[in-house]
Amino acid sequence: MTSTRSLPPDRTSTPAEHLDPTHTEGPTPSPHPHPLRLSELTRSVHPDQPAHLPRPLNSQEHASPEQRLPSDPVSAYLPLRYVLTDSLAVRTSFDPLRVDSETTVSGRAQRGMLAAALQRAGLEKELTAWVARGEHVRFAPAHPRLEQHARDGVQVVAHPPPAHLYTPGKDGDTLVDVFAPGADRPGVPYRAVRDPLTPDRSLRAAVRTTAERYLGRSRTGETGRGVPFFTTSLDPGQVFEARWQLRGPDHAFLRGLAERIVTVLTDAEGTLTLGGGGTRAHGGVTVGPVRPDRLLSPDRVEWPGADRSRRAGEEVDLLLLSPALLVGEQGQGRPHALVPAVHELLARRLPGTAVAVVAAHVEPVLVGAYHRAYRGPMAQRWAAAPGSVVRLRVERELTTALVRDLEAHPLGERLVDGYGQFALVDPPPHPEPLPPTSEPITARSEGTVTLPDGRVLPAPAPLAPESDSESGTLYDELLWNAAAQRVRDHARALAQASVHTLAPLTPSLLGRLREVVSHPDRTADEALTALGDTLNGEDGRSAHKILRERAVRALERARLVHPGEQRPVAVHTWLSGLSGGTAAVAWWQRNRPRFVQDPAYAQALAAVDLASPDGLPPTTRESALSAGAEQWERRASARLCLLLVSSWLAEAARVLRTEPDRAGAAQC
């Protein structure tokens, strides 16, 4: 007997002639349009039937949705909205010292969440029917929900990026379909799109994660030190959406089932956890229906319109939304059996219909899980990765009912856990701009406040810090402490952006100017006035030292690159406008950090602003500051100007000392 060993399959992007089972290289074609091997005939595609037993014959299995008898089960989807109240860590591999969470919440983790809720409530009958048997409920992965951009006609749920979409070049800003004719250009590097995309390719999801390190305790009872392990978890406050597939004899049964599930999840609010880290303050979640007034949806993926029909001969992409656990001819996990599985599904649901595989791109992935009851990892298997694409051309019209019927039959095994789910989407007609990114956080609405854990509360009445002197003093100190570090960071960024244009200056000249503004016996207004007199050559009581003509020429030749400005400005011109009083207010308004280029300043002030109800910058104001913060800026303009200038002088001198070669090259 010859031993065999399973090797990890490689990424493939295969032309149609290597994918279509009907393609033959010999002169005589196969007598059957879709030849099946004995192993394929005896392999089950149902999750509740062992793979080694033959499937019983079903006269209604090949019936189309229009020909289905009333006894056939119907299906619909229950869209659920998840808001993470704690960080979420879901184990995806065998490594006991490292937990890397995906940007989606697996269906198996949600199955464990529902099982724990039913067990705590004592609903043993529902636990057996909904979770153990899996006859009526099929779980689904939860994908990022981009609620900030929710509006009519726009899809807000980001799914795995299609594997055939790439961006040309290292920093490309265009989405290219490599299946399209002429897209393969030798010599042009392509970078795969890894961020989740909405089906209409209008938004990319930027899921926030945090890497943590813990010191684990030894499980052997020894008194020695534990070993550190790492966890990459999803940050709290993010929103996801999952669509559980409900199956039953009629729609009335599905509506009642959806209401009972929502009731169980609502009663368990505050106790629901996802993943295997509930004992480490991980996994807290709030679950509720996306639309309480309409619990069920007919589509696996949210679509703005009800018409999903396809014309005969029109190309359509079968996009995997979750890993597909497929089995090859020898009974081993084989991700590249995706195309034969698609052919088998279409032969069952669309008998007698000619289907051509135009192209396919299948990537392998290792799928692991954590068993909450056994408190340990499960066996890993190779699967077709989410985002794998099979482009089809069906020689018949696909009605909306047919499209929904195909999507209701996932591919592969363990369908109850949410594996093998797919959607039929339109291929991109031409290269498209790379969509902008968006974080899956709750949308801000008028009169409400969103907490970091995702909870939404009514907005409190704005405080009036100027009502008494003590509150006003506290308000000023909070804003100044928050702004100081951000102003220093802004000054360093200005100096580093101008490294190529500071060559005429020297560290000694910048040090002389810094002595003027850092005099200990001067107030902020006096220091700014002394700096202006020194630069302008005015001899008076406030002048520290008048610069010589050579130093003035160096300041006039040096240029400052200011973000948002089209042309650099002379350093002498930038500094000579400084003075105390109202001149400092005007100078700060021209040179303050702008929210578009540097949002950290406005975000830091809003986080401690007593007049801000939610701690976020107001998007309706140009300065991104509240009215109280703007008034504080005018009062503290001299101190802010002095801090910005002194920090810039120090950073510019450091840059000139540490990078003389770059400065000399710029001077030449």
Number of C-alpha atoms within 10 A of each C-alpha: 3 3 4 6 6 9 9 14 16 12 15 13 18 15 14 17 15 13 20 18 18 15 14 12 7 7 6 7 11 13 8 8 12 16 11 12 9 9 16 19 10 13 19 20 23 17 16 14 13 13 17 11 10 14 15 7 7 8 7 14 11 17 16 17 18 9 9 14 11 9 10 14 14 18 23 23 25 30 27 21 22 24 24 27 23 24 23 29 26 26 27 20 19 17 11 11 14 16 20 18 21 17 21 21 24 26 23 23 26 23 22 22 21 22 22 20 21 22 13 12 13 11 13 13 11 15 19 14 13 23 21 13 13 20 16 19 27 23 27 31 24 28 25 31 29 28 19 15 15 13 9 7 9 16 23 27 26 29 28 25 25 27 24 24 22 23 22 18 13 10 9 15 15 16 22 25 22 20 20 15 7 8 12 13 10 6 7 10 12 18 15 15 19 15 18 24 25 24 25 15 19 17 24 26 26 18 22 15 19 14 12 11 12 12 12 13 14 12 7 7 7 9 8 9 10 13 11 12 15 16 20 20 24 26 20 23 22 25 26 25 26 28 27 24 24 26 21 19 14 14 16 10 14 24 17 10 19 21 15 13 18 18 12 15 20 15 12 18 15 13 14 21 27 27 24 24 19 16 8 9 11 23 24 22 26 22 19 18 23 17 13 12 7 11 18 25 16 16 23 23 23 17 15 10 7 10 10 17 14 18 14 13 16 14 19 20 23 22 24 29 26 27 27 32 25 26 25 17 13 9 13 13 21 23 29 24 20 28 21 18 19 18 17 17 18 18 16 16 19 20 12 11 12 15 17 20 23 19 24 26 22 26 20 21 21 16 19 16 21 22 15 18 10 8 10 14 18 16 11 14 17 24 28 30 24 25 25 29 28 27 24 22 18 21 15 15 13 18 17 14 15 19 17 21 17 19 17 22 17 24 25 25 22 20 23 27 22 28 29 26 23 26 20 22 16 17 19 16 9 10 16 15 14 18 16 13 16 19 19 26 24 21 14 14 12 7 12 14 20 21 14 17 19 22 14 15 12 13 15 13 10 10 14 13 18 13 9 9 10 10 15 15 12 13 21 19 12 16 21 18 13 19 20 17 15 21 22 19 19 21 23 20 18 19 25 19 15 20 20 20 21 29 22 18 23 16 16 10 16 21 15 14 21 19 14 23 25 16 14 9 8 14 16 24 21 20 27 30 23 27 28 23 24 22 23 18 16 16 12 12 8 18 20 20 18 17 18 11 10 9 18 18 14 19 23 17 18 20 24 23 22 16 17 9 8 8 11 14 16 18 20 21 15 15 17 16 18 27 25 23 17 12 16 25 20 15 19 21 15 10 13 18 21 19 17 12 9 16 14 19 23 23 21 20 25 24 17 18 25 22 19 24 19 23 18 21 22 16 11 9 10 10 19 22 24 22 13 18 22 13 12 16 22 17 14 18 25 27 20 22 25 24 19 23 20 21 19 24 22 18 22 25 20 15 20 24 13 10 12 13 12 16 21 14 10 14 13 6
